[in-house]
């Protein structure tokens, strides 16, 4: 049976990997190529590179780095950040990405999902969603979690998958950076309405958080995290051994 | 030198990089002279079967590749490239394959138990079938490789060298003489995948 995936996420700005706590206060962590290689050699099942640069220079630098990463890493590579048009898919796929993650670009132009899926296949299109509770309702946020779109999460995720998104990354702003575990309630709500892989993001603080995630929500396919891996708080091979010991199918 | 057949489908960046990483000289090409001078041929492929089959036909290379294979050159089909090695496919209607391996490519959806997602995407374990394939000389049964597909090859039992479990047994690799095919992507399967590519490139003694 297919294994659950553990995915380190590398946010890249101006050629460096960074990670913000609740999306603010970014601190420099490491070189993307070095980190990518490290993870690829140490149990990561997939890598996500997220371009959080705003400038054209930054984007060009990111593309160069991506090519360098893809040249030396032989596991699936997902790229996100700054994906606004089908030509952005082409740009990162030609650098060696396997999947492309869209977030604000799809909020601005929902047709992007269908257009890209028709061209590159559903398996290539990942919808990444930042969501947060507002007065008891899950709402979709744009611009790195700063702007409430007013859209309801469940409606949005159904619409995206219906248009051809082959995978969903759900990042809970409520639990992100807090390190007290994934947002099981929000994840379950999404898992119940889609039949494509769901990747949990936001809130992992220790190995037990991943055990809780997969034990409680067998429909979740993968767990994504950044700082706990980058700062060495959780070593991926140890994490995967622990998960396997808890009866969860892993690639060891 | 390995010739990676370029017929306008899929992204060959990772495949070329992975061969380069294991020290194998690889050229992405549709030039018969280059393919002739290569020691091994790889047929990649992503997308839908009829579209890829039409594009491969349009290169005019099919008869040439068949002659090279008949002369003994090892051929490896990857993902859709593997499916194209079979006799025919039923993706978007019936479509002829290269017929190197007797078998048909069919949709897995109606055969899967309820609740399993299609495409079959992710890392899954290999179960060897029959005599251990040359491709697997550096790896072990149970090692995981990376799959992305919705159709699978129902090949003759004697030609299946590995399966993977996804509610049903899906064909993971096929083989017939010097023709090899992997449904999974060795170029995305970490060290295990690199070792499978290395084993392929060593078939026949030299690259």
HADDOCK unambig.tbl for C-alpha pairs under 7 A between the chains (distance, minus, plus):
assign (segid A and resid 1 and name CA) (segid B and resid 124 and name CA) 6.07 0.50 0.50
assign (segid A and resid 1 and name CA) (segid B and resid 165 and name CA) 5.30 0.50 0.50
assign (segid A and resid 1 and name CA) (segid B and resid 166 and name CA) 5.16 0.50 0.50
assign (segid A and resid 2 and name CA) (segid B and resid 122 and name CA) 6.23 0.50 0.50
assign (segid A and resid 2 and name CA) (segid B and resid 123 and name CA) 5.67 0.50 0.50
assign (segid A and resid 2 and name CA) (segid B and resid 124 and name CA) 4.66 0.50 0.50
assign (segid A and resid 2 and name CA) (segid B and resid 166 and name CA) 6.88 0.50 0.50
assign (segid A and resid 3 and name CA) (segid B and resid 123 and name CA) 5.66 0.50 0.50
assign (segid A and resid 3 and name CA) (segid B and resid 124 and name CA) 6.12 0.50 0.50
assign (segid A and resid 70 and name CA) (segid B and resid 14 and name CA) 6.91 0.50 0.50
assign (segid A and resid 71 and name CA) (segid B and resid 14 and name CA) 6.76 0.50 0.50
assign (segid A and resid 71 and name CA) (segid B and resid 17 and name CA) 5.38 0.50 0.50
assign (segid A and resid 74 and name CA) (segid B and resid 18 and name CA) 6.91 0.50 0.50
assign (segid A and resid 74 and name CA) (segid B and resid 187 and name CA) 5.82 0.50 0.50
assign (segid A and resid 74 and name CA) (segid B and resid 188 and name CA) 4.69 0.50 0.50
assign (segid A and resid 74 and name CA) (segid B and resid 189 and name CA) 6.26 0.50 0.50
assign (segid A and resid 74 and name CA) (segid B and resid 190 and name CA) 4.96 0.50 0.50
assign (segid A and resid 75 and name CA) (segid B and resid 188 and name CA) 4.36 0.50 0.50
assign (segid A and resid 75 and name CA) (segid B and resid 189 and name CA) 5.63 0.50 0.50
assign (segid A and resid 75 and name CA) (segid B and resid 190 and name CA) 5.38 0.50 0.50
assign (segid A and resid 76 and name CA) (segid B and resid 188 and name CA) 5.70 0.50 0.50
assign (segid A and resid 94 and name CA) (segid B and resid 11 and name CA) 6.98 0.50 0.50
assign (segid A and resid 96 and name CA) (segid B and resid 13 and name CA) 5.64 0.50 0.50
assign (segid A and resid 96 and name CA) (segid B and resid 14 and name CA) 6.08 0.50 0.50
assign (segid A and resid 195 and name CA) (segid B and resid 117 and name CA) 6.17 0.50 0.50
assign (segid A and resid 196 and name CA) (segid B and resid 117 and name CA) 6.27 0.50 0.50
assign (segid A and resid 251 and name CA) (segid B and resid 144 and name CA) 6.18 0.50 0.50
